[in-house]
């Protein structure tokens, strides 16, 4: 048995580590051997930790435990958790996951007894890779590309970082599209990135008209995006951008471009470009637009709306 403690803001890398562990399970019995739990109550937690694998080999249990860091376990409860971990079956792996909200600068309280208990296990922090750490981001992209059988020209790596940013999940999706676009070649060029990947500039052209209330032109730009992008992809990318724009508008007067780069995960050059373009944009309008898009995303993903394209359009233009 192994106990792991994964925490940090980079949810994509956490998911990848869990997938690696999941590969060790019998594929024929995944429903029985792979279980996830969200902040179970203390009695349920103890019961889960004492779960015995059935006849299907190894078992993997993932426990999302972020809420545990906003409460306090007493000494007796900590002792029971520790004992349950020690007594767990050798064929069971347990992963505690504390997913921190991205971009909010929050940290786990290392003084908590629960944190100290988990820190005795296989602990690993997964921070977001800042956009200004280009060498680290390039290394990640190269490694991700290698797993997909693709290589990059040097300028292509720069284009990916400037155009997409440091959102690893989005980068990974764009790499899949680039692989298909490049076939039969296995090398990605800067021109391919500009041709295939949804970019800040694509959305700025659209959002500029939207913020200026030039709705007719904005609709035309939105339709152009739909020619190559799925509505949810546009929504997801726009959500990320608007969140960053809100930070820029709220913090621009009191923060340097380097500080804004760290807060948003954007390259410093892109921060300066964004600040210039956002000069005449109202912060309240950005907040309202983000609320509309969040509601649309919820309606789509919860099945309340069957017309995805129309739902996104209504959120953008109401």
C-alpha positions as CSV (number, residue, x, y, z in Angstrom):
1,X,0.0,0.0,0.0
2,X,1.1,3.5,-0.7
3,X,-0.4,6.8,0.5
4,X,0.0,9.9,-1.7
5,X,-0.7,13.6,-1.0
6,X,-1.0,15.7,-4.1
7,X,-1.8,19.4,-3.7
8,X,-1.5,22.7,-5.6
9,X,-3.1,24.8,-8.3
10,X,-2.1,22.8,-11.4
11,X,-5.1,20.4,-11.6
12,X,-4.0,19.1,-15.0
13,X,-0.7,17.7,-13.6
14,X,-2.4,16.3,-10.6
15,X,-4.8,14.4,-12.9
16,X,-1.9,13.1,-15.0
17,X,-0.3,11.6,-11.9
18,X,-3.5,9.9,-10.8
19,X,-3.9,8.5,-14.3
20,X,-0.4,7.0,-14.0
21,X,-1.5,5.2,-10.8
22,X,-4.7,4.2,-12.5
23,X,-2.8,2.4,-15.3
24,X,-1.7,-0.2,-12.7
25,X,-5.3,-1.4,-12.1
26,X,-7.0,-4.2,-13.9
27,X,-8.9,-2.6,-16.8
28,X,-11.6,-5.2,-16.6
29,X,-12.6,-4.2,-13.1
30,X,-12.1,-0.4,-12.9
31,X,-15.6,0.2,-11.6
32,X,-14.7,-1.9,-8.5
33,X,-11.1,-1.0,-8.1
34,X,-11.1,2.8,-8.7
35,X,-13.1,5.0,-6.3
36,X,-13.2,8.8,-5.8
37,X,-14.7,10.6,-2.8
38,X,-15.3,14.3,-2.1
39,X,-14.5,15.4,1.4
40,X,-16.3,12.5,3.2
41,X,-17.4,13.0,6.8
42,X,-15.0,11.7,9.4
43,X,-16.8,8.4,10.1
44,X,-17.1,7.8,6.3
45,X,-13.4,8.7,5.9
46,X,-12.3,6.1,8.4
47,X,-14.5,3.5,6.7
48,X,-13.1,4.4,3.3
49,X,-9.5,4.1,4.5
50,X,-10.2,0.7,5.9
51,X,-11.8,-0.5,2.6
52,X,-10.5,-3.9,1.6
53,X,-9.9,-4.8,-2.1
54,X,-12.0,-7.5,-3.5
55,X,-10.7,-10.2,-5.8
56,X,-9.7,-7.8,-8.6
57,X,-6.1,-7.1,-7.6
58,X,-5.0,-3.6,-6.6
59,X,-7.4,-0.8,-5.6
60,X,-7.0,3.0,-6.0
61,X,-8.9,5.4,-3.8
62,X,-8.8,9.1,-4.5
63,X,-10.0,11.4,-1.7
64,X,-10.6,15.1,-2.5
65,X,-9.8,16.6,0.8
66,X,-9.6,20.4,0.3
67,X,-12.5,21.1,2.8
68,X,-10.5,19.3,5.5
69,X,-8.1,22.3,5.6
70,X,-10.9,24.7,6.6
71,X,-11.8,22.6,9.7
72,X,-9.9,21.1,12.6
73,X,-9.5,17.4,13.5
74,X,-9.0,16.8,17.1
75,X,-6.1,14.7,18.4
76,X,-8.3,11.6,18.7
77,X,-9.5,11.9,15.1
78,X,-6.0,12.5,13.8
79,X,-4.8,9.4,15.6
80,X,-7.7,7.3,14.1
81,X,-6.8,8.6,10.6
82,X,-3.1,7.7,11.1
83,X,-4.0,4.3,12.4
84,X,-6.4,3.6,9.5
85,X,-3.6,4.5,7.1
86,X,-1.2,2.2,8.8
87,X,-3.6,-0.7,8.8
88,X,-4.8,-0.3,5.2
89,X,-4.4,-3.3,2.9
90,X,-1.1,-3.6,1.0
91,X,-3.1,-3.8,-2.3
92,X,-4.8,-0.5,-1.8
93,X,-3.3,2.9,-2.9
94,X,-4.8,6.0,-1.4
95,X,-4.4,9.5,-2.9
96,X,-5.4,12.6,-1.0
97,X,-5.9,15.6,-3.3
98,X,-6.1,19.2,-2.2
99,X,-6.9,21.2,-5.3
100,X,-6.2,24.9,-4.7
101,X,-8.1,27.5,-6.8
102,X,-6.0,28.6,-9.7
103,X,-4.7,32.2,-9.7
104,X,-5.9,33.2,-6.2
105,X,-2.6,32.8,-4.4
106,X,-4.0,30.6,-1.7
107,X,-1.8,28.2,0.3
108,X,-2.6,25.3,2.6
109,X,-2.0,25.8,6.3
110,X,1.1,23.7,7.0
111,X,0.5,24.1,10.7
112,X,-2.6,21.9,10.5
113,X,-2.2,18.5,12.1
114,X,-3.9,17.0,9.1
115,X,-1.3,18.6,6.8
116,X,1.6,17.3,9.0
117,X,0.1,13.8,9.0
118,X,-0.2,13.7,5.2
119,X,3.3,15.2,4.8
120,X,4.7,12.0,6.2
121,X,3.4,10.2,3.1
122,X,4.4,10.5,-0.6
123,X,3.8,14.2,-0.8
124,X,4.1,16.3,-3.9
125,X,3.1,19.9,-4.7
126,X,1.8,20.9,-8.2
127,X,2.2,24.6,-8.6
128,X,1.2,26.4,-11.8
129,X,4.1,27.1,-14.1
130,X,4.3,30.9,-14.5
131,X,4.4,32.1,-18.1
132,X,7.6,34.1,-17.4
133,X,9.4,30.8,-16.7
134,X,9.5,30.1,-20.4
135,X,12.3,27.4,-20.2
136,X,10.2,25.4,-17.7
137,X,7.1,25.7,-19.9
138,X,9.0,24.8,-23.0
139,X,10.4,21.7,-21.3
140,X,6.8,20.7,-20.3
141,X,5.5,21.2,-23.9
142,X,8.4,19.2,-25.4
143,X,7.8,16.4,-23.0
144,X,4.0,16.4,-23.7
145,X,4.7,16.6,-27.5
146,X,7.1,13.6,-27.2
147,X,4.3,11.5,-25.6
148,X,2.2,12.4,-28.7
149,X,4.9,11.7,-31.2
150,X,5.5,15.3,-32.3
151,X,8.4,17.7,-32.2
152,X,8.7,21.5,-32.4
153,X,10.7,24.1,-34.1
154,X,12.1,26.6,-31.6
155,X,9.8,29.4,-32.7
156,X,6.8,27.1,-32.3
157,X,7.4,26.8,-28.6
158,X,7.5,30.5,-28.2
159,X,4.3,30.9,-30.2
160,X,2.5,28.4,-28.1
161,X,3.4,30.2,-24.9
162,X,2.6,33.7,-26.2
163,X,-0.6,32.6,-27.9
164,X,-2.0,30.2,-25.4
165,X,-0.3,31.1,-22.1
166,X,0.4,28.6,-19.3
167,X,-2.8,26.7,-19.2
168,X,-1.5,23.1,-19.5
169,X,-4.8,21.6,-20.1
170,X,-5.5,23.9,-23.0
171,X,-2.0,23.5,-24.4
172,X,-2.5,19.7,-24.3
173,X,-5.7,20.0,-26.3
174,X,-4.1,22.3,-28.8
175,X,-1.2,19.8,-29.3
176,X,-3.7,17.2,-30.3
177,X,-5.1,19.5,-33.0
178,X,-1.6,20.5,-34.1
179,X,-0.6,16.8,-34.5
180,X,-3.6,16.2,-36.8
181,X,-2.9,19.4,-38.7
182,X,0.8,18.6,-39.2
183,X,0.3,15.0,-40.4
184,X,2.2,13.4,-42.1
185,X,4.9,15.6,-40.7
186,X,5.8,15.2,-37.0
187,X,7.2,18.7,-36.6
188,X,5.1,21.7,-35.4
189,X,6.0,25.1,-36.8
190,X,5.2,28.6,-35.5
191,X,3.0,29.1,-38.6
192,X,0.9,26.0,-37.7
193,X,0.4,27.4,-34.2
194,X,-0.9,30.7,-35.5
195,X,-3.1,28.9,-38.0
196,X,-4.7,26.3,-35.7
197,X,-4.7,27.4,-32.1
198,X,-7.3,29.7,-30.7
199,X,-5.4,32.8,-29.7
200,X,-5.7,35.9,-27.5
201,X,-5.8,38.0,-30.7
202,X,-8.7,36.0,-32.1
203,X,-10.7,36.7,-29.0
204,X,-9.5,40.2,-28.6
205,X,-10.8,41.1,-32.1
206,X,-14.2,39.6,-31.0
207,X,-14.2,41.0,-27.5
208,X,-13.2,44.5,-28.6
209,X,-16.4,44.8,-30.6
210,X,-18.4,43.2,-27.8
211,X,-17.1,45.6,-25.1
212,X,-17.7,48.6,-27.5
213,X,-21.3,47.4,-27.8
214,X,-20.8,46.9,-31.6
215,X,-23.0,43.8,-31.5
216,X,-23.5,43.4,-35.2
217,X,-19.8,43.2,-35.8
218,X,-19.2,41.1,-32.7
219,X,-21.7,38.6,-34.0
220,X,-19.8,38.3,-37.3
221,X,-16.6,37.8,-35.4
222,X,-18.2,35.1,-33.2
223,X,-19.4,33.3,-36.4
224,X,-15.9,33.4,-37.8
225,X,-14.6,31.7,-34.6
226,X,-17.3,29.1,-34.9
227,X,-16.0,28.1,-38.3
228,X,-13.0,26.4,-36.7
229,X,-13.9,26.2,-33.0
230,X,-16.5,24.4,-31.0
231,X,-18.7,26.8,-28.8
232,X,-17.6,25.3,-25.5
233,X,-14.0,25.7,-26.6
234,X,-14.6,29.4,-27.3
235,X,-16.4,29.7,-23.9
236,X,-13.7,28.0,-22.0
237,X,-10.9,30.0,-23.5
238,X,-12.9,33.3,-23.1
239,X,-13.6,32.4,-19.5
240,X,-9.9,32.1,-18.8
241,X,-9.1,35.3,-20.6
242,X,-11.9,37.3,-18.9
243,X,-10.7,36.1,-15.5
244,X,-7.3,37.4,-16.3
245,X,-8.7,40.7,-17.7
246,X,-10.6,41.3,-14.5
247,X,-7.4,40.8,-12.5
248,X,-5.6,43.2,-14.8
249,X,-8.3,45.9,-14.5
250,X,-8.6,45.5,-10.8
251,X,-4.8,45.5,-10.0
252,X,-3.3,47.6,-12.8
253,X,-2.9,50.8,-10.7
254,X,-1.2,49.1,-7.8
255,X,0.9,46.4,-9.4
256,X,3.8,46.2,-11.8
257,X,3.7,44.3,-15.0
258,X,5.9,41.6,-13.4
259,X,3.5,41.2,-10.5
260,X,0.5,41.1,-12.9
261,X,2.3,38.4,-14.9
262,X,2.6,36.3,-11.8
263,X,-1.0,36.9,-10.8
264,X,-2.4,36.0,-14.2
265,X,0.1,33.5,-15.5
266,X,0.5,35.6,-18.6
267,X,3.8,36.4,-20.3
268,X,4.9,40.0,-19.4
269,X,4.7,41.1,-23.0
270,X,1.1,39.8,-23.2
271,X,0.3,41.6,-20.0
272,X,1.4,44.9,-21.5
273,X,-0.6,44.2,-24.7
274,X,-3.7,43.3,-22.7
275,X,-3.5,46.5,-20.6
276,X,-3.3,48.6,-23.6
277,X,-6.3,47.0,-25.2
278,X,-8.3,47.1,-22.0
279,X,-7.9,50.8,-21.5
280,X,-11.5,51.7,-22.4
281,X,-13.1,48.5,-21.0
282,X,-15.3,48.8,-17.9
283,X,-14.5,46.4,-15.1
284,X,-18.2,46.0,-14.3
285,X,-18.9,44.9,-17.8
286,X,-16.2,42.2,-17.6
287,X,-17.6,40.9,-14.4
288,X,-21.1,40.8,-15.8
289,X,-19.9,38.9,-18.9
290,X,-18.0,36.4,-16.8
291,X,-21.2,35.8,-14.7
292,X,-23.2,35.2,-17.9
293,X,-20.6,32.8,-19.3
294,X,-20.4,30.9,-16.1
295,X,-24.2,30.5,-16.0
296,X,-24.1,29.3,-19.7
297,X,-21.4,26.8,-18.9
298,X,-23.4,25.4,-16.0
299,X,-26.6,25.1,-18.1
300,X,-24.7,23.3,-20.9
301,X,-22.8,20.9,-18.7
302,X,-25.8,20.1,-16.5
303,X,-27.9,19.3,-19.5
304,X,-30.3,22.2,-19.0
305,X,-29.5,23.4,-22.5
306,X,-29.4,21.3,-25.6
307,X,-28.4,24.1,-28.0
308,X,-24.8,24.8,-27.1
309,X,-24.1,27.4,-29.8
310,X,-27.2,29.4,-28.9
311,X,-26.6,29.2,-25.2
312,X,-23.1,30.7,-25.6
313,X,-24.4,33.3,-28.0
314,X,-27.1,34.4,-25.5
315,X,-24.6,34.7,-22.7
316,X,-22.3,36.9,-24.9
317,X,-24.9,39.2,-26.3
318,X,-27.5,39.8,-23.5
